[in-house]
Amino acid sequence: MKNFKVTVNGTAYDVCVEEISGGVVSAPVAPPPAAAAKPAQTAAGGEKVLSPLPGTVLDIKVSVGQKVEKNQIIAILEAMKMENEIVTPNAGTVSAVHVSKGQAVVSGDTLVTIS
């Protein structure tokens, strides 16, 4: 058995690999990334809603100045032919929309800021 550190999409995983006769190597499968949007605090006290996965913005459901409730759908992302609803982590007011319909995003891109 050999131990390795493998980095996938910026997340490091410790894996243990067993060598099997014939040169075939097996390893545990890394867990999938979280599907929920991650909020991040901004310097001005607002909360950024980040893209949880890479994809294309199909629709923006909010606009600047709009009041939103916790778990309200703010955007629809298409990833691998699936539509993913991105929801607000908390209630507040939309202070900025950072993406537009048709725009490609990667994991961690800011979609909306809520104050």
Buried (B, 14 or more C-beta within 10 A) or exposed (E): EEEEEEEEEEEEBEEEBEEEEEEEEEEEEBEEEEEEBEBEEBEEEBBBBBBBBBBBBEBBBBEEEBEBEEEBEBBBBBBEEEEBBBBBBEEBBBBBBBBEEEEEBEBBBBBBBBE
